[in-house]
Amino acid sequence: MADHQDLGPYGDWVRHAVAENGLFPPVDRPGLTSDEVRRLIGSASDGEPLAPEAGRRWTRDGVSGEEVSWSVGYGPRTQAWLLRPADASGPLPGVLALHGHDGFKYFGKEKIADGPDATPEPVRELRADLYEGVAFAGELARRGYSVLVHDVFLWGSRRFPPELVTGTSEPDPAAYNTAARRHEHVVAKYCTVLGTSPAGVVAFEDRVAARYLRSRTDLVAGPIGCVGLSGGGFRAALLHATCADISAACVVGAMSTYPAVLDRHVAPHTWMFFPPGLAARGDWPDVAAARAPVPLLVQYTRDDHLFTLDGMAAAHERLTARYRQAGSPDSYVGEFHDGPHHFDRTMQASAFAHLDRWLRVPST
């Protein structure tokens, strides 16, 4: 059976392009730097959370929440929730909980956190499928963190209006999510013309969110972390690579080498995974390792339909080599879990322990 079946009679195009353009350089070549990643994804500058505002507060199930919002300088305001343990009285270490792509853009932060209102039924179904029914941002808050959960470009409060995506103003999440898959291609074209990429826009907005979290007076003056599944894992890798404030990251269900996805595994993925020009300089694991030896946990699932097991294993080997080259092999941990594409309670517990290890500020 021929390789690259998605390309049909053009399967041999891959070998031609790899040879002509020198793609996928070996791991013995120098790795990417944070500045290089920023340039490759078209996200060189940092922004500030403009005109931040606070909204409603609530307490439920051991978590206190606060609505917050800011402008990134364009588009609708970013809506976010700041979650803390209900009994917390002083500053806490901070974590950015990053929602995924999920083929579900109508909602963003609601997919991983409970807010002041009832959780929509489609979100409950998604949580049951991907998170073992858990709103993991709240679990992390109860563990003793200030957790920021924000909508990012294309999702939730940052989504495009329905009339531009579906052709109608009707609030129909299912129809919106289906149409938004096609609309992402349009957005990617605009990004190319505007000198950036979907990865670059999302990473910029996530760095703005990190700035907001860092500005909070109820945050300890220590390191902050990030964690996300799938599209949230891509976001975690990009934020880890481009944000000096991130001191520990958990990338879940979002790691493979590029050669392993070229046969039948390109179409299901978001444009965030494919920054133009990256393959000529490195591979996706090199993005996650750009700030090595800053601590990194990557969780892989053996039956993940979005990646091949060989591709995940190759990514693990490449990340191991990059962290060894950085002189701190113990700062990278790769975990292989059984099951499909998900972030279940066992995986969550391990991710939270990773954050505990690197973010807890010793008491004096």
Sequence and secondary structure as in RCSB ss.txt:
>XXXX:A:sequence
MADHQDLGPYGDWVRHAVAENGLFPPVDRPGLTSDEVRRLIGSASDGEPLAPEAGRRWTRDGVSGEEVSWSVGYG
PRTQAWLLRPADASGPLPGVLALHGHDGFKYFGKEKIADGPDATPEPVRELRADLYEGVAFAGELARRGYSVLVH
DVFLWGSRRFPPELVTGTSEPDPAAYNTAARRHEHVVAKYCTVLGTSPAGVVAFEDRVAARYLRSRTDLVAGPIG
CVGLSGGGFRAALLHATCADISAACVVGAMSTYPAVLDRHVAPHTWMFFPPGLAARGDWPDVAAARAPVPLLVQY
TRDDHLFTLDGMAAAHERLTARYRQAGSPDSYVGEFHDGPHHFDRTMQASAFAHLDRWLRVPST
>XXXX:A:secstr
  S GGGGGGTHHHHHHHHHHT S  TTS    HHHHHHHHT       EEEEEEEEEEETTEEEEEEEEE SSS
S EEEEEEEETT  S EEEEEEE   TT  S SGGGT   SS   HHHHHHHHHHSTT  HHHHHHHTT EEEEE
  TTSGGGS  HHHHTSS    HHHHHHHHHHHHHHHHHHHHHTT  HHHHHHHHHHHHHHHHHH TTEEEEEEE
EEEETHHHHHHHHHHHH TTEEEEEEES    SGGGTTT STTS GGG  TTGGGT  HHHHHTTTTTS EEEEE
ETT TTS HHHHHHHHHHHHHHHHHTT GGGEEEEEESSSS   HHHHHHHHHHHHHHH     
